């Protein structure tokens, strides 16, 4: 709006709408509203006031576009819409309920830069550094307000902190750059040295300890690549510990190198260990079975259907309550269930029908007891 470029406004509205399409009102509540409030706290209330009508108009148009699908569902698929709204409301209020302070350790989720994030909480020190290149009040307010807004929601999971990572990365970037410049200009303070030393020592000790822990705990699962990468990480930790005072750049470069090595060299192996499931069968394989494609799909009663089942099946999957089992015209059909049909219907009841187990499928590669049993059910020939 400040640039007065129409294309920029249209593009921002489009991205705003796509954000609503992707996550509904969550992105507005957890990221955009805290940003606006923090933007004002940072001394920009005059800008918000000056462009209030433009901001409101763009907001309303973007919201109308973003919620267009929801509006369509309310008018043309009211039952499905009511079901989804009730399910989502119940999930956000009653599932994974945690206390208000659950996110108070949020600063550790920025990883190797945790110490730098903590240093931004000390107002006099951090404001002096960050205000040289940015706006400290705006950045710290955005971080704290995002965490506060997320904490007010009863449902809490660690991964729901992702909106807070955006302002955290922003403020840590300014803090890192300002400290780097202070060292390069020989104007560093004791708090700069304390922050850099505390961060680097922790990182280097963990890096040196990692190969030892890995070889002790996962000795039988360590292959050549992961062993080599882990050894390099340990050597970098030793190198950093030796050179941290001689070359200050080491304390900024080595952590980045360590993160890259862990992401590229170790995470694939960790995923392989945690998600090693030789019996894994993806539900989307159902879409390749030709003789059931023209049949209706049904889901067990009294259990809310997971949207991943519909994505995997590739077509609509209705609750079993939507059909009349006594009507011969509904046969054959395909039945999706968390347990075998013999267990769900009972041995005596299901014996009156012809059943064909299409397969036992999974949602993810991690070994669990939860499977989706897909069965074709038909009347027995007389």
Buried (B, 14 or more C-beta within 10 A) or exposed (E): BEEEEEEEBEEEBEEBBBBBBEBBBBBBBBBBBBBBBBBBBBEBEEBEEEBEEEBEBBBEBBBEBBBEEBEEBBEEEEEEBEBBEEEEEEEBEEEEEBEEEBBEEBBEBBBBBBBBBBBBEEEEBBBBBBBEEBBBBBBBBBBBBBBEBBBEBBBBEEEBBEBBBEBBEBBBBBBBBBBBBBBEEEEBEEBBBEBBBBBBBEBBEBBBEBBEEBEEEBEEEBEEEBBEBBBBBBEBBEBBBEBBEEEBEBBBEBBEBBBEBBEEBBEEBEEEEEEEEEEBBEBEEBEEEEEBEEBBBBBBEEEEBBEEBBEBBBEEBEBBEEBEBEEEEBBBBBBBBBEBBBEBBEEEEBEEBEBEEBBEBBBEBEEEEEBBBBBBBEEEEE
